[in-house]
Amino acid sequence: MLTTQQIAAELARITYKNGWTFTVYDGQWEGQHLAIGAQVSDAYHPGQSVTLDVHTMLPPMPDVAYLHRWLGWRLGRLEVHEMREFLRVDGVAVFDPHADGADRDDGTS
């Protein structure tokens, strides 16, 4: 399995969108975590930005190729969240990820 130091070294080589950052750290309770940071457009306040500071537990990383695949998957999840904020009809988010019950993902909201 990759150590935290090995993951940090690989993350230092990776770029995504301008200004996006990736930091790995050892959590107090749940092992390795990844922090993803970025300034992005604020869907709820046009013309403003909001700071993303997403922390997520890492699964065991057997090798660098797996880290790349997992990071691609995780970034895809963030992009889906952003799409749900920005896709609007008459100014209203169709699939607002911050609406009541939106975190259930069971098709009822």
Stockholm file with secondary structure:
# STOCKHOLM 1.0

chainA/1-109         MLTTQQIAAELARITYKNGWTFTVYDGQWEGQHLAIGAQVSDAYHPGQSVTLDVHTMLPPMPDVAYLHRWLGWRLGRLEVHEMREFLRVDGVAVFDPHADGADRDDGTS
#=GR chainA/1-109 SS CCCHHHHHHHHTTCCCSTTCEEEEEEETTTEEEEEEEEEEECTTSTTCEEEEEEEEECCCCCSHHHHHHHHHHHHHHHHHHHHHHHCEETTEETTCTTSTTGGGCSSCC
#=GC SS_cons         CCCHHHHHHHHTTCCCSTTCEEEEEEETTTEEEEEEEEEEECTTSTTCEEEEEEEEECCCCCSHHHHHHHHHHHHHHHHHHHHHHHCEETTEETTCTTSTTGGGCSSCC
//
